[in-house]
Amino acid sequence: MTDTLYDRLGGEDAIAQVVDRFYDRVMADEQVAHYFEDVDMQKQRAHQTQFISSVTGGPVEYTGEEMEAAHEEMGISPADFKAIATHLDDTLAEFDVGEEDRQAVLEAIESYRDDIVTAPN
């Protein structure tokens, strides 16, 4: 048995595949796609792969902007945060990630909710 959630997810290459599919889902969702209209998505996908790799215990150090600073001007509502989290959960399920590991990933993301959600519902 592997030690970290990162290992159980298949490492950075597997996480990058999940992130690519995740953003395909997000960009197809009118509720949340607008957050990424002026974003370099290649850079965003690499950044998100690094972030998820880091928070799941991988040997990757997250070097992106502080979560609060990165999201403070975006006006993300609780409903939008939930929609994006649901896309992540659905994508992980599509990649046959088990319920327990999906919940662990979502809990890691949830721990940043106060820094990401900056608008009322």
Backbone atoms as SQL, in Angstrom:
CREATE TABLE atoms (id INTEGER PRIMARY KEY, chain TEXT, resi INTEGER, resn TEXT, atom TEXT, x REAL, y REAL, z REAL);
INSERT INTO atoms VALUES
  (1, 'A', 1, 'MET', 'N', 0.847, -1.191, 0.000),
  (2, 'A', 1, 'MET', 'CA', 0.000, 0.000, 0.000),
  (3, 'A', 1, 'MET', 'C', 0.887, 1.248, 0.000),
  (4, 'A', 2, 'THR', 'N', 0.505, 2.212, -0.813),
  (5, 'A', 2, 'THR', 'CA', 1.284, 3.445, -0.884),
  (6, 'A', 2, 'THR', 'C', 0.948, 4.360, 0.276),
  (7, 'A', 3, 'ASP', 'N', 1.870, 5.255, 0.564),
  (8, 'A', 3, 'ASP', 'CA', 1.744, 6.074, 1.763),
  (9, 'A', 3, 'ASP', 'C', 0.863, 7.307, 1.607),
  (10, 'A', 4, 'THR', 'N', 0.904, 7.946, 0.454),
  (11, 'A', 4, 'THR', 'CA', 0.223, 9.236, 0.336),
  (12, 'A', 4, 'THR', 'C', -0.951, 9.184, -0.631),
  (13, 'A', 5, 'LEU', 'N', -1.835, 10.123, -0.467),
  (14, 'A', 5, 'LEU', 'CA', -2.945, 10.295, -1.400),
  (15, 'A', 5, 'LEU', 'C', -2.396, 10.579, -2.796),
  (16, 'A', 6, 'TYR', 'N', -1.347, 11.353, -2.874),
  (17, 'A', 6, 'TYR', 'CA', -0.680, 11.648, -4.148),
  (18, 'A', 6, 'TYR', 'C', -0.317, 10.346, -4.858),
  (19, 'A', 7, 'ASP', 'N', 0.291, 9.415, -4.150),
  (20, 'A', 7, 'ASP', 'CA', 0.658, 8.122, -4.736),
  (21, 'A', 7, 'ASP', 'C', -0.579, 7.337, -5.165),
  (22, 'A', 8, 'ARG', 'N', -1.595, 7.338, -4.325),
  (23, 'A', 8, 'ARG', 'CA', -2.818, 6.592, -4.658),
  (24, 'A', 8, 'ARG', 'C', -3.518, 7.175, -5.882),
  (25, 'A', 9, 'LEU', 'N', -3.359, 8.476, -6.099),
  (26, 'A', 9, 'LEU', 'CA', -3.950, 9.110, -7.279),
  (27, 'A', 9, 'LEU', 'C', -3.149, 8.816, -8.542),
  (28, 'A', 10, 'GLY', 'N', -1.943, 8.296, -8.391),
  (29, 'A', 10, 'GLY', 'CA', -1.134, 7.926, -9.543),
  (30, 'A', 10, 'GLY', 'C', 0.012, 8.868, -9.840),
  (31, 'A', 11, 'GLY', 'N', 0.248, 9.829, -8.951),
  (32, 'A', 11, 'GLY', 'CA', 1.352, 10.759, -9.142),
  (33, 'A', 11, 'GLY', 'C', 0.999, 11.935, -10.040),
  (34, 'A', 12, 'GLU', 'N', 2.014, 12.723, -10.350),
  (35, 'A', 12, 'GLU', 'CA', 1.791, 13.991, -11.053),
  (36, 'A', 12, 'GLU', 'C', 1.195, 13.818, -12.448),
  (37, 'A', 13, 'ASP', 'N', 1.627, 12.818, -13.197),
  (38, 'A', 13, 'ASP', 'CA', 1.082, 12.634, -14.547),
  (39, 'A', 13, 'ASP', 'C', -0.411, 12.314, -14.509),
  (40, 'A', 14, 'ALA', 'N', -0.809, 11.441, -13.593),
  (41, 'A', 14, 'ALA', 'CA', -2.224, 11.101, -13.458),
  (42, 'A', 14, 'ALA', 'C', -3.025, 12.311, -12.976),
  (43, 'A', 15, 'ILE', 'N', -2.465, 13.060, -12.045),
  (44, 'A', 15, 'ILE', 'CA', -3.149, 14.265, -11.556),
  (45, 'A', 15, 'ILE', 'C', -3.300, 15.274, -12.693),
  (46, 'A', 16, 'ALA', 'N', -2.293, 15.406, -13.543),
  (47, 'A', 16, 'ALA', 'CA', -2.383, 16.317, -14.691),
  (48, 'A', 16, 'ALA', 'C', -3.520, 15.902, -15.626),
  (49, 'A', 17, 'GLN', 'N', -3.718, 14.606, -15.806),
  (50, 'A', 17, 'GLN', 'CA', -4.820, 14.135, -16.647),
  (51, 'A', 17, 'GLN', 'C', -6.171, 14.479, -16.021),
  (52, 'A', 18, 'VAL', 'N', -6.258, 14.296, -14.707),
  (53, 'A', 18, 'VAL', 'CA', -7.493, 14.656, -13.999),
  (54, 'A', 18, 'VAL', 'C', -7.743, 16.156, -14.135),
  (55, 'A', 19, 'VAL', 'N', -6.713, 16.955, -13.951),
  (56, 'A', 19, 'VAL', 'CA', -6.856, 18.413, -14.039),
  (57, 'A', 19, 'VAL', 'C', -7.315, 18.824, -15.435),
  (58, 'A', 20, 'ASP', 'N', -6.759, 18.218, -16.471),
  (59, 'A', 20, 'ASP', 'CA', -7.186, 18.549, -17.837),
  (60, 'A', 20, 'ASP', 'C', -8.668, 18.279, -18.030),
  (61, 'A', 21, 'ARG', 'N', -9.123, 17.114, -17.611),
  (62, 'A', 21, 'ARG', 'CA', -10.536, 16.761, -17.754),
  (63, 'A', 21, 'ARG', 'C', -11.412, 17.645, -16.864),
  (64, 'A', 22, 'PHE', 'N', -10.932, 17.938, -15.661),
  (65, 'A', 22, 'PHE', 'CA', -11.645, 18.826, -14.741),
  (66, 'A', 22, 'PHE', 'C', -11.900, 20.186, -15.399),
  (67, 'A', 23, 'TYR', 'N', -10.870, 20.765, -15.998),
  (68, 'A', 23, 'TYR', 'CA', -11.059, 22.079, -16.628),
  (69, 'A', 23, 'TYR', 'C', -11.932, 21.991, -17.868),
  (70, 'A', 24, 'ASP', 'N', -11.934, 20.858, -18.568),
  (71, 'A', 24, 'ASP', 'CA', -12.888, 20.685, -19.667),
  (72, 'A', 24, 'ASP', 'C', -14.303, 20.812, -19.128),
  (73, 'A', 25, 'ARG', 'N', -14.569, 20.210, -17.988),
  (74, 'A', 25, 'ARG', 'CA', -15.893, 20.275, -17.370),
  (75, 'A', 25, 'ARG', 'C', -16.219, 21.705, -16.911),
  (76, 'A', 26, 'VAL', 'N', -15.258, 22.337, -16.258),
  (77, 'A', 26, 'VAL', 'CA', -15.467, 23.692, -15.743),
  (78, 'A', 26, 'VAL', 'C', -15.754, 24.661, -16.894),
  (79, 'A', 27, 'MET', 'N', -14.974, 24.556, -17.962),
  (80, 'A', 27, 'MET', 'CA', -15.139, 25.482, -19.085),
  (81, 'A', 27, 'MET', 'C', -16.448, 25.259, -19.835),
  (82, 'A', 28, 'ALA', 'N', -17.050, 24.088, -19.688),
  (83, 'A', 28, 'ALA', 'CA', -18.337, 23.796, -20.318),
  (84, 'A', 28, 'ALA', 'C', -19.516, 24.213, -19.434),
  (85, 'A', 29, 'ASP', 'N', -19.233, 24.693, -18.223),
  (86, 'A', 29, 'ASP', 'CA', -20.270, 25.059, -17.262),
  (87, 'A', 29, 'ASP', 'C', -20.444, 26.579, -17.251),
  (88, 'A', 30, 'GLU', 'N', -21.564, 27.054, -17.782),
  (89, 'A', 30, 'GLU', 'CA', -21.815, 28.495, -17.868),
  (90, 'A', 30, 'GLU', 'C', -21.780, 29.195, -16.514),
  (91, 'A', 31, 'GLN', 'N', -22.107, 28.466, -15.454),
  (92, 'A', 31, 'GLN', 'CA', -22.123, 29.070, -14.122),
  (93, 'A', 31, 'GLN', 'C', -20.734, 29.547, -13.703),
  (94, 'A', 32, 'VAL', 'N', -19.686, 28.805, -14.065),
  (95, 'A', 32, 'VAL', 'CA', -18.348, 29.111, -13.551),
  (96, 'A', 32, 'VAL', 'C', -17.292, 29.394, -14.617),
  (97, 'A', 33, 'ALA', 'N', -17.575, 29.123, -15.872),
  (98, 'A', 33, 'ALA', 'CA', -16.573, 29.293, -16.938),
  (99, 'A', 33, 'ALA', 'C', -16.056, 30.722, -17.024),
  (100, 'A', 34, 'HIS', 'N', -16.892, 31.694, -16.695),
  (101, 'A', 34, 'HIS', 'CA', -16.497, 33.103, -16.828),
  (102, 'A', 34, 'HIS', 'C', -15.294, 33.472, -15.968),
  (103, 'A', 35, 'TYR', 'N', -15.034, 32.727, -14.912),
  (104, 'A', 35, 'TYR', 'CA', -13.869, 33.010, -14.067),
  (105, 'A', 35, 'TYR', 'C', -12.562, 32.808, -14.826),
  (106, 'A', 36, 'PHE', 'N', -12.617, 32.069, -15.916),
  (107, 'A', 36, 'PHE', 'CA', -11.399, 31.707, -16.643),
  (108, 'A', 36, 'PHE', 'C', -11.327, 32.330, -18.035),
  (109, 'A', 37, 'GLU', 'N', -12.192, 33.314, -18.319),
  (110, 'A', 37, 'GLU', 'CA', -12.243, 33.930, -19.651),
  (111, 'A', 37, 'GLU', 'C', -10.912, 34.526, -20.082),
  (112, 'A', 38, 'ASP', 'N', -10.225, 35.210, -19.210),
  (113, 'A', 38, 'ASP', 'CA', -8.971, 35.878, -19.559),
  (114, 'A', 38, 'ASP', 'C', -7.762, 35.185, -18.937),
  (115, 'A', 39, 'VAL', 'N', -7.866, 33.873, -18.740),
  (116, 'A', 39, 'VAL', 'CA', -6.818, 33.111, -18.075),
  (117, 'A', 39, 'VAL', 'C', -6.072, 32.261, -19.105),
  (118, 'A', 40, 'ASP', 'N', -4.754, 32.237, -18.999),
  (119, 'A', 40, 'ASP', 'CA', -3.933, 31.333, -19.797),
  (120, 'A', 40, 'ASP', 'C', -4.185, 29.934, -19.248),
  (121, 'A', 41, 'MET', 'N', -4.997, 29.149, -19.944),
  (122, 'A', 41, 'MET', 'CA', -5.430, 27.865, -19.394),
  (123, 'A', 41, 'MET', 'C', -4.306, 26.834, -19.353),
  (124, 'A', 42, 'GLN', 'N', -3.333, 26.936, -20.224),
  (125, 'A', 42, 'GLN', 'CA', -2.200, 26.015, -20.134),
  (126, 'A', 42, 'GLN', 'C', -1.454, 26.257, -18.821),
  (127, 'A', 43, 'LYS', 'N', -1.239, 27.522, -18.512),
  (128, 'A', 43, 'LYS', 'CA', -0.575, 27.884, -17.259),
  (129, 'A', 43, 'LYS', 'C', -1.452, 27.498, -16.059),
  (130, 'A', 44, 'GLN', 'N', -2.752, 27.730, -16.168),
  (131, 'A', 44, 'GLN', 'CA', -3.686, 27.404, -15.086),
  (132, 'A', 44, 'GLN', 'C', -3.708, 25.907, -14.812),
  (133, 'A', 45, 'ARG', 'N', -3.714, 25.113, -15.860),
  (134, 'A', 45, 'ARG', 'CA', -3.728, 23.657, -15.693),
  (135, 'A', 45, 'ARG', 'C', -2.448, 23.186, -15.003),
  (136, 'A', 46, 'ALA', 'N', -1.311, 23.741, -15.398),
  (137, 'A', 46, 'ALA', 'CA', -0.038, 23.374, -14.763),
  (138, 'A', 46, 'ALA', 'C', -0.036, 23.792, -13.296),
  (139, 'A', 47, 'HIS', 'N', -0.552, 24.988, -13.041),
  (140, 'A', 47, 'HIS', 'CA', -0.631, 25.519, -11.680),
  (141, 'A', 47, 'HIS', 'C', -1.523, 24.627, -10.808),
  (142, 'A', 48, 'GLN', 'N', -2.681, 24.245, -11.337),
  (143, 'A', 48, 'GLN', 'CA', -3.616, 23.412, -10.571),
  (144, 'A', 48, 'GLN', 'C', -3.038, 22.023, -10.329),
  (145, 'A', 49, 'THR', 'N', -2.319, 21.482, -11.310),
  (146, 'A', 49, 'THR', 'CA', -1.661, 20.183, -11.130),
  (147, 'A', 49, 'THR', 'C', -0.654, 20.277, -9.991),
  (148, 'A', 50, 'GLN', 'N', 0.107, 21.348, -9.964),
  (149, 'A', 50, 'GLN', 'CA', 1.090, 21.559, -8.898),
  (150, 'A', 50, 'GLN', 'C', 0.382, 21.680, -7.544),
  (151, 'A', 51, 'PHE', 'N', -0.700, 22.444, -7.501),
  (152, 'A', 51, 'PHE', 'CA', -1.430, 22.646, -6.254),
  (153, 'A', 51, 'PHE', 'C', -1.997, 21.325, -5.722),
  (154, 'A', 52, 'ILE', 'N', -2.694, 20.569, -6.570),
  (155, 'A', 52, 'ILE', 'CA', -3.291, 19.314, -6.114),
  (156, 'A', 52, 'ILE', 'C', -2.202, 18.318, -5.730),
  (157, 'A', 53, 'SER', 'N', -1.120, 18.286, -6.500),
  (158, 'A', 53, 'SER', 'CA', -0.005, 17.402, -6.150),
  (159, 'A', 53, 'SER', 'C', 0.538, 17.744, -4.766),
  (160, 'A', 54, 'SER', 'N', 0.639, 19.015, -4.485),
  (161, 'A', 54, 'SER', 'CA', 1.172, 19.473, -3.201),
  (162, 'A', 54, 'SER', 'C', 0.238, 19.122, -2.043),
  (163, 'A', 55, 'VAL', 'N', -1.051, 19.442, -2.176),
  (164, 'A', 55, 'VAL', 'CA', -1.981, 19.229, -1.057),
  (165, 'A', 55, 'VAL', 'C', -2.314, 17.760, -0.830),
  (166, 'A', 56, 'THR', 'N', -1.941, 16.891, -1.774),
  (167, 'A', 56, 'THR', 'CA', -2.200, 15.458, -1.587),
  (168, 'A', 56, 'THR', 'C', -0.958, 14.713, -1.111),
  (169, 'A', 57, 'GLY', 'N', 0.082, 15.469, -0.743),
  (170, 'A', 57, 'GLY', 'CA', 1.259, 14.850, -0.148),
  (171, 'A', 57, 'GLY', 'C', 2.360, 14.486, -1.113),
  (172, 'A', 58, 'GLY', 'N', 2.285, 15.016, -2.310),
  (173, 'A', 58, 'GLY', 'CA', 3.319, 14.713, -3.291),
  (174, 'A', 58, 'GLY', 'C', 4.606, 15.475, -3.028),
  (175, 'A', 59, 'PRO', 'N', 5.661, 15.063, -3.739),
  (176, 'A', 59, 'PRO', 'CA', 6.965, 15.716, -3.568),
  (177, 'A', 59, 'PRO', 'C', 7.048, 16.999, -4.384),
  (178, 'A', 60, 'VAL', 'N', 5.965, 17.743, -4.386),
  (179, 'A', 60, 'VAL', 'CA', 5.851, 18.954, -5.186),
  (180, 'A', 60, 'VAL', 'C', 5.552, 20.108, -4.243),
  (181, 'A', 61, 'GLU', 'N', 6.347, 21.158, -4.326),
  (182, 'A', 61, 'GLU', 'CA', 6.094, 22.331, -3.494),
  (183, 'A', 61, 'GLU', 'C', 5.267, 23.327, -4.287),
  (184, 'A', 62, 'TYR', 'N', 4.149, 23.730, -3.724),
  (185, 'A', 62, 'TYR', 'CA', 3.281, 24.713, -4.367),
  (186, 'A', 62, 'TYR', 'C', 3.956, 26.071, -4.308),
  (187, 'A', 63, 'THR', 'N', 4.150, 26.675, -5.481),
  (188, 'A', 63, 'THR', 'CA', 4.852, 27.962, -5.549),
  (189, 'A', 63, 'THR', 'C', 3.956, 29.077, -6.059),
  (190, 'A', 64, 'GLY', 'N', 2.665, 28.813, -6.149),
  (191, 'A', 64, 'GLY', 'CA', 1.738, 29.821, -6.646),
  (192, 'A', 64, 'GLY', 'C', 1.468, 30.907, -5.628),
  (193, 'A', 65, 'GLU', 'N', 0.697, 31.862, -6.073),
  (194, 'A', 65, 'GLU', 'CA', 0.293, 32.981, -5.238),
  (195, 'A', 65, 'GLU', 'C', -0.502, 32.470, -4.034),
  (196, 'A', 66, 'GLU', 'N', -0.431, 33.211, -2.946),
  (197, 'A', 66, 'GLU', 'CA', -1.231, 32.852, -1.772),
  (198, 'A', 66, 'GLU', 'C', -2.703, 32.760, -2.176),
  (199, 'A', 67, 'MET', 'N', -3.393, 31.773, -1.644),
  (200, 'A', 67, 'MET', 'CA', -4.766, 31.496, -2.034),
  (201, 'A', 67, 'MET', 'C', -5.680, 32.720, -1.907),
  (202, 'A', 68, 'GLU', 'N', -5.607, 33.399, -0.788),
  (203, 'A', 68, 'GLU', 'CA', -6.486, 34.553, -0.572),
  (204, 'A', 68, 'GLU', 'C', -6.204, 35.660, -1.579),
  (205, 'A', 69, 'ALA', 'N', -4.947, 35.973, -1.793),
  (206, 'A', 69, 'ALA', 'CA', -4.573, 37.031, -2.732),
  (207, 'A', 69, 'ALA', 'C', -4.981, 36.666, -4.160),
  (208, 'A', 70, 'ALA', 'N', -4.840, 35.409, -4.511),
  (209, 'A', 70, 'ALA', 'CA', -5.162, 34.962, -5.869),
  (210, 'A', 70, 'ALA', 'C', -6.660, 35.039, -6.168),
  (211, 'A', 71, 'HIS', 'N', -7.496, 34.945, -5.140),
  (212, 'A', 71, 'HIS', 'CA', -8.935, 34.860, -5.352),
  (213, 'A', 71, 'HIS', 'C', -9.718, 36.083, -4.873),
  (214, 'A', 72, 'GLU', 'N', -9.072, 37.020, -4.192),
  (215, 'A', 72, 'GLU', 'CA', -9.821, 38.101, -3.543),
  (216, 'A', 72, 'GLU', 'C', -10.636, 38.965, -4.495),
  (217, 'A', 73, 'GLU', 'N', -10.181, 39.165, -5.702),
  (218, 'A', 73, 'GLU', 'CA', -10.900, 40.025, -6.657),
  (219, 'A', 73, 'GLU', 'C', -11.860, 39.247, -7.555),
  (220, 'A', 74, 'MET', 'N', -11.913, 37.928, -7.399),
  (221, 'A', 74, 'MET', 'CA', -12.714, 37.109, -8.308),
  (222, 'A', 74, 'MET', 'C', -14.195, 37.064, -7.955),
  (223, 'A', 75, 'GLY', 'N', -14.542, 37.299, -6.703),
  (224, 'A', 75, 'GLY', 'CA', -15.941, 37.289, -6.300),
  (225, 'A', 75, 'GLY', 'C', -16.595, 35.919, -6.394),
  (226, 'A', 76, 'ILE', 'N', -15.882, 34.897, -5.984),
  (227, 'A', 76, 'ILE', 'CA', -16.413, 33.535, -6.043),
  (228, 'A', 76, 'ILE', 'C', -17.426, 33.331, -4.920),
  (229, 'A', 77, 'SER', 'N', -18.604, 32.873, -5.291),
  (230, 'A', 77, 'SER', 'CA', -19.677, 32.647, -4.324),
  (231, 'A', 77, 'SER', 'C', -19.611, 31.221, -3.789),
  (232, 'A', 78, 'PRO', 'N', -20.295, 30.971, -2.665),
  (233, 'A', 78, 'PRO', 'CA', -20.364, 29.596, -2.155),
  (234, 'A', 78, 'PRO', 'C', -20.939, 28.622, -3.195),
  (235, 'A', 79, 'ALA', 'N', -21.940, 29.055, -3.954),
  (236, 'A', 79, 'ALA', 'CA', -22.544, 28.183, -4.971),
  (237, 'A', 79, 'ALA', 'C', -21.539, 27.850, -6.068),
  (238, 'A', 80, 'ASP', 'N', -20.723, 28.827, -6.456),
  (239, 'A', 80, 'ASP', 'CA', -19.720, 28.581, -7.490),
  (240, 'A', 80, 'ASP', 'C', -18.612, 27.665, -6.966),
  (241, 'A', 81, 'PHE', 'N', -18.207, 27.855, -5.720),
  (242, 'A', 81, 'PHE', 'CA', -17.212, 26.975, -5.107),
  (243, 'A', 81, 'PHE', 'C', -17.737, 25.538, -5.108),
  (244, 'A', 82, 'LYS', 'N', -19.000, 25.373, -4.740),
  (245, 'A', 82, 'LYS', 'CA', -19.601, 24.040, -4.710),
  (246, 'A', 82, 'LYS', 'C', -19.655, 23.439, -6.115),
  (247, 'A', 83, 'ALA', 'N', -20.006, 24.244, -7.112),
  (248, 'A', 83, 'ALA', 'CA', -20.072, 23.746, -8.490),
  (249, 'A', 83, 'ALA', 'C', -18.700, 23.262, -8.952),
  (250, 'A', 84, 'ILE', 'N', -17.665, 24.023, -8.637),
  (251, 'A', 84, 'ILE', 'CA', -16.317, 23.639, -9.043),
  (252, 'A', 84, 'ILE', 'C', -15.872, 22.387, -8.284),
  (253, 'A', 85, 'ALA', 'N', -16.172, 22.315, -7.003),
  (254, 'A', 85, 'ALA', 'CA', -15.836, 21.121, -6.223),
  (255, 'A', 85, 'ALA', 'C', -16.563, 19.893, -6.770),
  (256, 'A', 86, 'THR', 'N', -17.805, 20.069, -7.186),
  (257, 'A', 86, 'THR', 'CA', -18.571, 18.965, -7.763),
  (258, 'A', 86, 'THR', 'C', -17.929, 18.494, -9.064),
  (259, 'A', 87, 'HIS', 'N', -17.455, 19.432, -9.882),
  (260, 'A', 87, 'HIS', 'CA', -16.753, 19.043, -11.120),
  (261, 'A', 87, 'HIS', 'C', -15.489, 18.243, -10.789),
  (262, 'A', 88, 'LEU', 'N', -14.794, 18.642, -9.746),
  (263, 'A', 88, 'LEU', 'CA', -13.595, 17.910, -9.353),
  (264, 'A', 88, 'LEU', 'C', -13.957, 16.503, -8.882),
  (265, 'A', 89, 'ASP', 'N', -14.968, 16.393, -8.047),
  (266, 'A', 89, 'ASP', 'CA', -15.400, 15.085, -7.552),
  (267, 'A', 89, 'ASP', 'C', -15.839, 14.191, -8.712),
  (268, 'A', 90, 'ASP', 'N', -16.633, 14.737, -9.624),
  (269, 'A', 90, 'ASP', 'CA', -17.102, 13.957, -10.769),
  (270, 'A', 90, 'ASP', 'C', -15.938, 13.510, -11.652),
  (271, 'A', 91, 'THR', 'N', -14.953, 14.377, -11.809),
  (272, 'A', 91, 'THR', 'CA', -13.786, 14.029, -12.623),
  (273, 'A', 91, 'THR', 'C', -12.978, 12.927, -11.959),
  (274, 'A', 92, 'LEU', 'N', -12.770, 13.042, -10.659),
  (275, 'A', 92, 'LEU', 'CA', -12.047, 11.990, -9.936),
  (276, 'A', 92, 'LEU', 'C', -12.779, 10.654, -10.057),
  (277, 'A', 93, 'ALA', 'N', -14.102, 10.680, -9.964),
  (278, 'A', 93, 'ALA', 'CA', -14.899, 9.453, -10.112),
  (279, 'A', 93, 'ALA', 'C', -14.729, 8.884, -11.519),
  (280, 'A', 94, 'GLU', 'N', -14.700, 9.764, -12.517),
  (281, 'A', 94, 'GLU', 'CA', -14.504, 9.324, -13.901),
  (282, 'A', 94, 'GLU', 'C', -13.170, 8.579, -14.058),
  (283, 'A', 95, 'PHE', 'N', -12.170, 8.978, -13.280),
  (284, 'A', 95, 'PHE', 'CA', -10.863, 8.341, -13.311),
  (285, 'A', 95, 'PHE', 'C', -10.751, 7.182, -12.308),
  (286, 'A', 96, 'ASP', 'N', -11.903, 6.719, -11.831),
  (287, 'A', 96, 'ASP', 'CA', -11.981, 5.556, -10.932),
  (288, 'A', 96, 'ASP', 'C', -11.263, 5.754, -9.605),
  (289, 'A', 97, 'VAL', 'N', -11.246, 6.984, -9.120),
  (290, 'A', 97, 'VAL', 'CA', -10.702, 7.248, -7.788),
  (291, 'A', 97, 'VAL', 'C', -11.795, 6.878, -6.789),
  (292, 'A', 98, 'GLY', 'N', -11.436, 6.097, -5.787),
  (293, 'A', 98, 'GLY', 'CA', -12.401, 5.622, -4.799),
  (294, 'A', 98, 'GLY', 'C', -12.989, 6.746, -3.962),
  (295, 'A', 99, 'GLU', 'N', -14.130, 6.467, -3.372),
  (296, 'A', 99, 'GLU', 'CA', -14.870, 7.447, -2.564),
  (297, 'A', 99, 'GLU', 'C', -14.008, 8.055, -1.454),
  (298, 'A', 100, 'GLU', 'N', -13.287, 7.227, -0.734),
  (299, 'A', 100, 'GLU', 'CA', -12.476, 7.721, 0.384),
  (300, 'A', 100, 'GLU', 'C', -11.389, 8.691, -0.099),
  (301, 'A', 101, 'ASP', 'N', -10.728, 8.356, -1.188),
  (302, 'A', 101, 'ASP', 'CA', -9.689, 9.236, -1.718),
  (303, 'A', 101, 'ASP', 'C', -10.288, 10.501, -2.329),
  (304, 'A', 102, 'ARG', 'N', -11.445, 10.384, -2.965),
  (305, 'A', 102, 'ARG', 'CA', -12.121, 11.588, -3.498),
  (306, 'A', 102, 'ARG', 'C', -12.463, 12.535, -2.353),
  (307, 'A', 103, 'GLN', 'N', -12.980, 11.981, -1.268),
  (308, 'A', 103, 'GLN', 'CA', -13.320, 12.816, -0.122),
  (309, 'A', 103, 'GLN', 'C', -12.079, 13.481, 0.462),
  (310, 'A', 104, 'ALA', 'N', -10.972, 12.771, 0.493),
  (311, 'A', 104, 'ALA', 'CA', -9.728, 13.348, 1.015),
  (312, 'A', 104, 'ALA', 'C', -9.263, 14.524, 0.150),
  (313, 'A', 105, 'VAL', 'N', -9.377, 14.391, -1.173),
  (314, 'A', 105, 'VAL', 'CA', -9.013, 15.501, -2.065),
  (315, 'A', 105, 'VAL', 'C', -9.950, 16.682, -1.812),
  (316, 'A', 106, 'LEU', 'N', -11.238, 16.418, -1.737),
  (317, 'A', 106, 'LEU', 'CA', -12.206, 17.500, -1.528),
  (318, 'A', 106, 'LEU', 'C', -12.010, 18.176, -0.171),
  (319, 'A', 107, 'GLU', 'N', -11.653, 17.405, 0.847),
  (320, 'A', 107, 'GLU', 'CA', -11.383, 17.999, 2.161),
  (321, 'A', 107, 'GLU', 'C', -10.152, 18.906, 2.103),
  (322, 'A', 108, 'ALA', 'N', -9.146, 18.502, 1.344),
  (323, 'A', 108, 'ALA', 'CA', -7.953, 19.350, 1.189),
  (324, 'A', 108, 'ALA', 'C', -8.321, 20.668, 0.515),
  (325, 'A', 109, 'ILE', 'N', -9.160, 20.605, -0.513),
  (326, 'A', 109, 'ILE', 'CA', -9.604, 21.818, -1.214),
  (327, 'A', 109, 'ILE', 'C', -10.511, 22.644, -0.297),
  (328, 'A', 110, 'GLU', 'N', -11.395, 21.976, 0.420),
  (329, 'A', 110, 'GLU', 'CA', -12.327, 22.646, 1.336),
  (330, 'A', 110, 'GLU', 'C', -11.578, 23.468, 2.395),
  (331, 'A', 111, 'SER', 'N', -10.407, 23.023, 2.781),
  (332, 'A', 111, 'SER', 'CA', -9.652, 23.745, 3.807),
  (333, 'A', 111, 'SER', 'C', -9.252, 25.146, 3.340),
  (334, 'A', 112, 'TYR', 'N', -9.360, 25.411, 2.040),
  (335, 'A', 112, 'TYR', 'CA', -9.042, 26.733, 1.491),
  (336, 'A', 112, 'TYR', 'C', -10.296, 27.566, 1.196),
  (337, 'A', 113, 'ARG', 'N', -11.461, 27.057, 1.548),
  (338, 'A', 113, 'ARG', 'CA', -12.727, 27.723, 1.216),
  (339, 'A', 113, 'ARG', 'C', -12.745, 29.203, 1.635),
  (340, 'A', 114, 'ASP', 'N', -12.343, 29.493, 2.857),
  (341, 'A', 114, 'ASP', 'CA', -12.412, 30.873, 3.337),
  (342, 'A', 114, 'ASP', 'C', -11.526, 31.822, 2.543),
  (343, 'A', 115, 'ASP', 'N', -10.458, 31.303, 1.939),
  (344, 'A', 115, 'ASP', 'CA', -9.574, 32.123, 1.127),
  (345, 'A', 115, 'ASP', 'C', -10.070, 32.264, -0.305),
  (346, 'A', 116, 'ILE', 'N', -10.892, 31.326, -0.761),
  (347, 'A', 116, 'ILE', 'CA', -11.361, 31.298, -2.148),
  (348, 'A', 116, 'ILE', 'C', -12.710, 31.973, -2.306),
  (349, 'A', 117, 'VAL', 'N', -13.628, 31.715, -1.386),
  (350, 'A', 117, 'VAL', 'CA', -14.987, 32.275, -1.474),
  (351, 'A', 117, 'VAL', 'C', -14.955, 33.709, -0.928),
  (352, 'A', 118, 'THR', 'N', -15.212, 34.648, -1.814),
  (353, 'A', 118, 'THR', 'CA', -15.120, 36.061, -1.423),
  (354, 'A', 118, 'THR', 'C', -16.407, 36.833, -1.681),
  (355, 'A', 119, 'ALA', 'N', -17.445, 36.129, -2.107),
  (356, 'A', 119, 'ALA', 'CA', -18.713, 36.807, -2.393),
  (357, 'A', 119, 'ALA', 'C', -19.836, 36.069, -1.697),
  (358, 'A', 120, 'PRO', 'N', -20.905, 36.781, -1.372),
  (359, 'A', 120, 'PRO', 'CA', -22.071, 36.098, -0.794),
  (360, 'A', 120, 'PRO', 'C', -22.756, 35.265, -1.886),
  (361, 'A', 121, 'ASN', 'N', -23.586, 34.352, -1.467),
  (362, 'A', 121, 'ASN', 'CA', -24.308, 33.502, -2.411),
  (363, 'A', 121, 'ASN', 'C', -25.356, 34.236, -3.119);
